[in-house]
Amino acid sequence: MFTNTLYFDIPSTTKTEELWSKISVEYNSNAVGYYDLPIDGEKLLLDIGVWGAGLRNIRNVVIVGVGGSSLGAKAVYSMLFYEKKADAPKLYFLENIDPLGIKKTLQSIKLDESLFLIVSKSGTTLDTISIAKIIMVHFNIFPGDKAFGKYFAVITDNGSVLNKFANEYGLKSFFIPKNVGGRFSVLSAAGIVPLTLGGIDTVKLLEGAAACRNDFFECKLDTLIKKSLAYTVKVGQNINVLFSYSDIFRDFNAWFVQLWAESLGKKKGGERIGLTPVGLIGAIDQHSFLQLIMDGPKDKSVTFIRIENLTEDIIVPDISLKYIEKNNLKKGITAAELLNEQAIATMKSVINEGIITDEIVLSKADAYHAGYLIYYFELLTSLCGLLLEINTYNQPGVETGKKILLSKIGK
Amino acid sequence: MFTNTLYFDIPSTTKTEELWSKISVEYNSNAVGYYDLPIDGEKLLLDIGVWGAGLRNIRNVVIVGVGGSSLGAKAVYSMLFYEKKADAPKLYFLENIDPLGIKKTLQSIKLDESLFLIVSKSGTTLDTISIAKIIMVHFNIFPGDKAFGKYFAVITDNGSVLNKFANEYGLKSFFIPKNVGGRFSVLSAAGIVPLTLGGIDTVKLLEGAAACRNDFFECKLDTLIKKSLAYTVKVGQNINVLFSYSDIFRDFNAWFVQLWAESLGKKKGGERIGLTPVGLIGAIDQHSFLQLIMDGPKDKSVTFIRIENLTEDIIVPDISLKYIEKNNLKKGITAAELLNEQAIATMKSVINEGIITDEIVLSKADAYHAGYLIYYFELLTSLCGLLLEINTYNQPGVETGKKILLSKIGK
């Protein structure tokens, strides 16, 4: 069960019908491709299956990619870490051109047991290609070597320079559909290939996403419509906090931050538009950011996410420590219950302040619910983009820095 | 070398002198205790040394604490991970009442090789005490058992219920000074005890902090004064982004977020005041949040942090991959240089947009510079609090949730 309860009234508006109509147009157009990924997965899964059957015995899959090329797979992998097949290879993510992190990872794995997935939609991401070169030198394996194709594969656009490189040297290529942007690509090859190799039930992941797609486009559940209206209508209320209760959501938060910030921060003519994402982990950040939510400016909305039944649980022992009896809890309460009760109590205190608040409850953190959750936030992002009347799917602002960089250190 | 270069003009104001005077009053008063921690460490270090000499051979130190009781130690430990003594015990942090994370940690360590530090200033943090109880049951070791004091120690206020508990059962207590708040406590026992055990050069850490204290209060370097004025004077510009280039800053960012949000989000009479912190990691988040900074609302300041010389480095190999020649870099460039050049290029692109930007450069990420950096951000927080005319050191907003929780699950 996936439920999303809204604890706010939406501003009365005539925009609702218009928004349904706009999103339907986008959904039926060919310009935005992520909408259909949940039902397009069959061929991809088959392809992975056939290719995977021919692979050596591998223990490590190293994903070399950044932003949309890593965050989605990482989010799902962390969320389902306790659900994955026990004997599956371990996934590593090399996302940063930070020598400390790269060395640490490369020193902890052996070439024979490893597969490197170079993930870049354009095929020209500087950090990704540079890290790939470092890997080649570290393990002394180069394009043209007979075994090169055993150790490397690529995930990219069909026809990109990376795809051409792969073809030249006999590497397997998986393709991200051209009309699917990087940060919306987790349910394409960019996420599905590494996650399947890593022992995640990607069939169920896609099923969950398909269920969300159906609930929205077929059953016309309007919760997301209301949320997107609430987030975009009120001026000066432009920070959206995701308060996720469990350590397993840390990378999901990072995925959300990218999706939200890069999609919804845009110039519209001379105007600067944008919603600012903040990712928090409960209960930890009750001892951090919460104070600002409670007493600071009312420029924030808060979405609580919690899991009703965690895969594993522990009883909080009913023992009384002398002098600290104040902390004694009801007999039999578990850590997961305590975590959930903290989420509920904190949420009530936030609602009491009149802050725009809603609550997402997953009955279980499994592949199905992860898929639902991913697609749900993608939809919400698209809806907000339509309401803000911006291009949700490009990222023109990051090009200036790249140009300055290449002029200095490029050949 | 620690440098902080400001790339903005501050609004002309008469507040500068007033601010110097206010912070001097606070510094000389006895109400705020963190200012003197860098020069008060000698007795504490001696105490740790004597006590540590009598410890068994331990391989793991498990810090049980949340918020101010863990974030500071974790920030420094992560930043100096490649600098610590190689044979020192490993530090683990149990911060969340999440059963998945707790089980994973407890299953990976043995009692005989472990020491548990219960850290809570008040001594009554519910999650912390509950996790301590789970540890006791997991390892079957309880108060009153002869060996109990071998495995547990506490860090708390002198006279707190946790201190009384420790005295009753023969546990060592280290004290956080009463006038030092949790989020300003990393240079007190809360941070210094675990970090010293974890092989961090805490003498140098305190020296770095003392140098910052001296530069500010004795040499009257006014960079922080200017920054605090810029962050607080302009209405509607209330998001402060820390863009830290290197994976080693991830926990430092989390420490900053707590320090900033919990200190500067306050009600002043009926008014809601607050500055919102955002922590980013470069170069990764150039592919995420940067777009929003570049094209979104001008409600943000950005501070770039980078390290000139990383402990380890790798050459980006000067090899040309067919079809991807566009990514070829100048011969001999290293990963650390590429990381730094990315920071510089991104910073230039942000400055070009007219966004309030500054740059902190550490010549090296060692204990001295970590200490300087910590104290620097604490000072900046205090200055902003004075300018906003709020109580920087309390956190009244988080009590409501605690009350709701205890009414439901307390005994």
Interface residues (C-beta under 8 A of the other chain):
Chain A: V66 G67 G68 L71 F81 Y82 E95 N96 I97 D98 P99 L100 G101 I102 K103 G123 T124 T125 L126 D127 I129 S130 A132 K133 I134 M136 V137 F142 P143 V161 L162 K164 F165 E168 Y169 G182 G236 N238 I239 Y245 S246 D247 I248 A254 V257 Q258 A261 E262 L264 G265 K266 K267 R272 I273 G274 T276 P277 V278 I281 A283 I284 D285 Q286 H287 S288 F289 L290 Q291 L292 I293 M294 D295 G296 P297 K298 D299 K300 L310 T311 E312 D313 I314 I315 V316 P317 I319 L321 K322 Y323 I324 K326 N327 N328 L329 K330 I333 T334 A335 A336 E337 L338 L339 E341 Q342 A345 T346 K348 S349 V350 N352 Q395 P396 G397 V398 T400 G401 K402 I404 L405 K408 I409 G410 K411
Chain B: V66 G67 G68 L71 F81 Y82 E95 N96 I97 D98 P99 L100 G101 I102 K103 G123 T124 L126 D127 I129 S130 A132 K133 I134 M136 V137 F142 P143 V161 L162 K164 F165 E168 Y169 G182 G236 N238 I239 Y245 S246 D247 I248 A254 V257 Q258 A261 E262 L264 G265 K266 K267 R272 I273 G274 T276 P277 V278 I281 A283 I284 D285 Q286 H287 S288 F289 L290 Q291 L292 I293 M294 D295 G296 P297 K298 D299 L310 T311 E312 D313 I314 I315 V316 P317 I319 L321 K322 Y323 I324 K326 N327 N328 L329 K330 I333 T334 A335 A336 E337 L338 L339 E341 Q342 I344 A345 T346 K348 S349 N352 Q395 P396 G397 V398 T400 G401 K402 I404 L405 K408 I409 G410 K411
